[in-house]
Amino acid sequence: MNALKLRPFVPSGADYELAQRFFEELGFRKTYADGSLCLFRIGEQEFFLQNFHDQSFQDQFMLELAVEDLDGWWVRMQTMQRSGAYADMRAKEPTVYPWGKREVHLIDPAGVCWHFSEPI
């Protein structure tokens, strides 16, 4: 019996096209698109971006993504912030927690909180 593989749905916020450009520039690859839904992938991890806007929901939505090169992600996020193309994006520099986990926190243009961390 195969396990059901669930992929998270991420709300796009008010601007679906902007959200797609944001994730592509961040380094995700769009592998499927149909109307108000597209699938983004990086390595073995993937999520559906859905054309959906509900700020109260988005402000409480959080995803964690394990990445091999956290410093590379941080540099990419800083470059994107400086470009001014994503005014609502906020990123916090890499933080090391007492238990050894290192993370970069990102609020995407839709208000969704991402935790990019190195595999432990």
C-alpha positions as CSV (number, residue, x, y, z in Angstrom):
1,M,0.0,0.0,0.0
2,N,1.4,3.4,-1.0
3,A,1.2,6.3,1.4
4,L,-0.8,9.3,0.3
5,K,1.6,12.2,-0.4
6,L,0.1,15.4,0.6
7,R,1.5,18.7,-0.6
8,P,0.9,21.9,1.2
9,F,-1.3,24.6,-0.3
10,V,0.1,28.1,-0.1
11,P,-2.1,31.2,-0.6
12,S,-0.9,33.6,-3.2
13,G,-2.3,36.8,-1.6
14,A,-4.0,39.5,-3.7
15,D,-1.6,39.2,-6.7
16,Y,-1.3,35.6,-8.0
17,E,1.1,36.5,-10.8
18,L,3.4,38.4,-8.4
19,A,3.4,35.4,-6.1
20,Q,4.5,33.1,-9.0
21,R,7.3,35.4,-10.0
22,F,8.4,35.6,-6.4
23,F,8.8,31.9,-6.0
24,E,10.5,31.5,-9.4
25,E,13.0,34.2,-8.5
26,L,13.5,32.6,-5.1
27,G,14.7,29.4,-6.9
28,F,11.6,27.2,-7.1
29,R,10.7,25.5,-10.4
30,K,7.1,25.6,-11.6
31,T,6.2,22.1,-12.7
32,Y,2.5,22.4,-13.2
33,A,0.0,25.3,-13.9
34,D,-3.7,25.2,-14.4
35,G,-5.8,28.4,-13.9
36,S,-5.7,29.4,-10.3
37,L,-3.3,26.6,-9.2
38,C,0.4,25.8,-9.8
39,L,2.9,23.4,-8.4
40,F,6.3,24.6,-7.3
41,R,9.2,22.3,-6.6
42,I,12.7,22.5,-5.2
43,G,14.6,19.2,-4.8
44,E,12.2,16.7,-3.4
45,Q,10.0,19.3,-1.8
46,E,7.0,20.8,-3.4
47,F,3.9,22.9,-2.7
48,F,0.8,24.1,-4.5
49,L,0.4,27.9,-4.9
50,Q,-3.3,28.7,-5.0
51,N,-4.9,31.9,-6.2
52,F,-6.4,32.6,-2.7
53,H,-6.4,35.8,-0.6
54,D,-7.5,35.9,3.0
55,Q,-5.2,38.0,5.1
56,S,-6.3,36.6,8.5
57,F,-5.5,33.0,7.2
58,Q,-2.2,34.0,5.6
59,D,-0.9,35.8,8.7
60,Q,-1.2,32.5,10.6
61,F,0.2,30.2,7.9
62,M,3.7,28.8,8.4
63,L,5.8,26.4,6.3
64,E,9.2,24.9,7.0
65,L,11.6,24.0,4.2
66,A,14.9,22.2,4.6
67,V,17.6,23.6,2.4
68,E,21.3,22.5,2.0
69,D,22.8,25.9,1.4
70,L,21.1,28.2,3.9
71,D,23.7,31.0,3.4
72,G,23.0,30.9,-0.4
73,W,19.2,31.3,0.4
74,W,20.0,34.2,2.7
75,V,22.0,36.0,-0.1
76,R,19.2,35.4,-2.6
77,M,16.6,36.9,-0.2
78,Q,18.7,39.9,0.5
79,T,19.2,40.5,-3.2
80,M,15.4,40.2,-3.7
81,Q,14.7,42.7,-0.9
82,R,17.1,45.2,-2.3
83,S,15.5,45.0,-5.7
84,G,12.3,46.6,-4.3
85,A,10.2,44.3,-6.5
86,Y,8.6,42.6,-3.5
87,A,7.8,45.5,-1.1
88,D,5.9,43.2,1.4
89,M,8.7,40.7,1.7
90,R,10.6,40.5,5.0
91,A,13.5,38.3,5.8
92,K,15.5,37.8,9.0
93,E,19.1,36.9,8.9
94,P,20.2,33.3,9.8
95,T,19.5,32.5,13.5
96,V,21.2,29.7,15.4
97,Y,19.0,28.2,18.1
98,P,20.4,26.6,21.3
99,W,19.5,23.1,20.1
100,G,21.7,23.6,17.0
101,K,19.1,24.3,14.4
102,R,19.9,27.2,12.0
103,E,17.0,29.0,10.2
104,V,16.3,32.0,8.0
105,H,12.7,33.4,8.4
106,L,10.9,34.9,5.5
107,I,7.5,36.5,5.2
108,D,6.6,36.3,1.6
109,P,4.6,39.0,-0.3
110,A,1.3,37.3,0.7
111,G,2.1,37.3,4.4
112,V,3.0,33.6,4.7
113,C,5.8,32.8,7.1
114,W,8.5,30.5,5.8
115,H,11.3,28.9,7.9
116,F,14.2,27.8,5.8
117,S,16.5,25.5,7.8
118,E,19.5,23.3,7.4
119,P,18.9,19.6,7.8
120,I,20.2,18.5,11.2
